[in-house]
Amino acid sequence: ITSVNSIVSDIDRILLILETKEALTNDIKQLAKEVKEKCASYRAKKKMLDAEVAQNCGNLKKAEKFKAEAHALIIQDWRLIMKKEDYPDLMSL
């Protein structure tokens, strides 16, 4: 999460610089949004992959635990990074 926070901070800083120089375009805004969305879902995606491995190994209890953790992470990170309540569905990650 430290590297994700660093990436998001860099994006915000660059957007601010571009905005003050009146060089911020809609394409740049869209690209920044897409990168932030990837950052916000990064840890949840990793947990969903762990859940898939556990399920494929027959450890259903552990798979459900990982899915629950992924759900908590997407909510937490989406609110933190995207500043929104409407996080994506885990199955769409």
MODELLER restraints for C-alpha pairs under 7 A, 6 or more apart:
rsr = mdl.restraints
at = mdl.atoms
rsr.add(forms.Gaussian(group=physical.xy_distance, feature=features.Distance(at['CA:4:A'], at['CA:39:A']), mean=5.85, stdev=0.5))
rsr.add(forms.Gaussian(group=physical.xy_distance, feature=features.Distance(at['CA:8:A'], at['CA:36:A']), mean=6.43, stdev=0.5))
rsr.add(forms.Gaussian(group=physical.xy_distance, feature=features.Distance(at['CA:11:A'], at['CA:32:A']), mean=6.66, stdev=0.5))
rsr.add(forms.Gaussian(group=physical.xy_distance, feature=features.Distance(at['CA:15:A'], at['CA:24:A']), mean=6.91, stdev=0.5))
rsr.add(forms.Gaussian(group=physical.xy_distance, feature=features.Distance(at['CA:18:A'], at['CA:24:A']), mean=4.96, stdev=0.5))
rsr.add(forms.Gaussian(group=physical.xy_distance, feature=features.Distance(at['CA:36:A'], at['CA:81:A']), mean=6.75, stdev=0.5))
rsr.add(forms.Gaussian(group=physical.xy_distance, feature=features.Distance(at['CA:36:A'], at['CA:82:A']), mean=6.81, stdev=0.5))
rsr.add(forms.Gaussian(group=physical.xy_distance, feature=features.Distance(at['CA:37:A'], at['CA:82:A']), mean=6.94, stdev=0.5))
rsr.add(forms.Gaussian(group=physical.xy_distance, feature=features.Distance(at['CA:40:A'], at['CA:74:A']), mean=6.88, stdev=0.5))
rsr.add(forms.Gaussian(group=physical.xy_distance, feature=features.Distance(at['CA:40:A'], at['CA:77:A']), mean=5.07, stdev=0.5))
rsr.add(forms.Gaussian(group=physical.xy_distance, feature=features.Distance(at['CA:40:A'], at['CA:78:A']), mean=5.10, stdev=0.5))
rsr.add(forms.Gaussian(group=physical.xy_distance, feature=features.Distance(at['CA:40:A'], at['CA:81:A']), mean=5.84, stdev=0.5))
rsr.add(forms.Gaussian(group=physical.xy_distance, feature=features.Distance(at['CA:40:A'], at['CA:82:A']), mean=7.00, stdev=0.5))
rsr.add(forms.Gaussian(group=physical.xy_distance, feature=features.Distance(at['CA:41:A'], at['CA:74:A']), mean=5.84, stdev=0.5))
rsr.add(forms.Gaussian(group=physical.xy_distance, feature=features.Distance(at['CA:43:A'], at['CA:73:A']), mean=6.64, stdev=0.5))
rsr.add(forms.Gaussian(group=physical.xy_distance, feature=features.Distance(at['CA:44:A'], at['CA:70:A']), mean=4.30, stdev=0.5))
rsr.add(forms.Gaussian(group=physical.xy_distance, feature=features.Distance(at['CA:44:A'], at['CA:71:A']), mean=6.86, stdev=0.5))
rsr.add(forms.Gaussian(group=physical.xy_distance, feature=features.Distance(at['CA:44:A'], at['CA:73:A']), mean=5.47, stdev=0.5))
rsr.add(forms.Gaussian(group=physical.xy_distance, feature=features.Distance(at['CA:44:A'], at['CA:74:A']), mean=5.42, stdev=0.5))
rsr.add(forms.Gaussian(group=physical.xy_distance, feature=features.Distance(at['CA:45:A'], at['CA:93:A']), mean=6.30, stdev=0.5))
rsr.add(forms.Gaussian(group=physical.xy_distance, feature=features.Distance(at['CA:47:A'], at['CA:66:A']), mean=5.60, stdev=0.5))
rsr.add(forms.Gaussian(group=physical.xy_distance, feature=features.Distance(at['CA:47:A'], at['CA:67:A']), mean=6.70, stdev=0.5))
rsr.add(forms.Gaussian(group=physical.xy_distance, feature=features.Distance(at['CA:47:A'], at['CA:69:A']), mean=6.89, stdev=0.5))
rsr.add(forms.Gaussian(group=physical.xy_distance, feature=features.Distance(at['CA:47:A'], at['CA:70:A']), mean=5.21, stdev=0.5))
rsr.add(forms.Gaussian(group=physical.xy_distance, feature=features.Distance(at['CA:48:A'], at['CA:66:A']), mean=6.58, stdev=0.5))
rsr.add(forms.Gaussian(group=physical.xy_distance, feature=features.Distance(at['CA:48:A'], at['CA:67:A']), mean=5.90, stdev=0.5))
rsr.add(forms.Gaussian(group=physical.xy_distance, feature=features.Distance(at['CA:48:A'], at['CA:70:A']), mean=6.13, stdev=0.5))
rsr.add(forms.Gaussian(group=physical.xy_distance, feature=features.Distance(at['CA:50:A'], at['CA:66:A']), mean=6.55, stdev=0.5))
rsr.add(forms.Gaussian(group=physical.xy_distance, feature=features.Distance(at['CA:51:A'], at['CA:63:A']), mean=4.16, stdev=0.5))
rsr.add(forms.Gaussian(group=physical.xy_distance, feature=features.Distance(at['CA:51:A'], at['CA:64:A']), mean=6.89, stdev=0.5))
rsr.add(forms.Gaussian(group=physical.xy_distance, feature=features.Distance(at['CA:51:A'], at['CA:66:A']), mean=5.08, stdev=0.5))
rsr.add(forms.Gaussian(group=physical.xy_distance, feature=features.Distance(at['CA:51:A'], at['CA:67:A']), mean=5.99, stdev=0.5))
rsr.add(forms.Gaussian(group=physical.xy_distance, feature=features.Distance(at['CA:52:A'], at['CA:63:A']), mean=6.71, stdev=0.5))
rsr.add(forms.Gaussian(group=physical.xy_distance, feature=features.Distance(at['CA:54:A'], at['CA:60:A']), mean=6.69, stdev=0.5))
rsr.add(forms.Gaussian(group=physical.xy_distance, feature=features.Distance(at['CA:54:A'], at['CA:62:A']), mean=6.21, stdev=0.5))
rsr.add(forms.Gaussian(group=physical.xy_distance, feature=features.Distance(at['CA:54:A'], at['CA:63:A']), mean=5.08, stdev=0.5))
rsr.add(forms.Gaussian(group=physical.xy_distance, feature=features.Distance(at['CA:55:A'], at['CA:63:A']), mean=5.34, stdev=0.5))
rsr.add(forms.Gaussian(group=physical.xy_distance, feature=features.Distance(at['CA:71:A'], at['CA:90:A']), mean=6.82, stdev=0.5))
rsr.add(forms.Gaussian(group=physical.xy_distance, feature=features.Distance(at['CA:74:A'], at['CA:87:A']), mean=6.84, stdev=0.5))
rsr.add(forms.Gaussian(group=physical.xy_distance, feature=features.Distance(at['CA:75:A'], at['CA:87:A']), mean=6.22, stdev=0.5))
rsr.add(forms.Gaussian(group=physical.xy_distance, feature=features.Distance(at['CA:78:A'], at['CA:84:A']), mean=6.48, stdev=0.5))
rsr.add(forms.Gaussian(group=physical.xy_distance, feature=features.Distance(at['CA:78:A'], at['CA:87:A']), mean=5.94, stdev=0.5))
rsr.add(forms.Gaussian(group=physical.xy_distance, feature=features.Distance(at['CA:79:A'], at['CA:85:A']), mean=5.86, stdev=0.5))
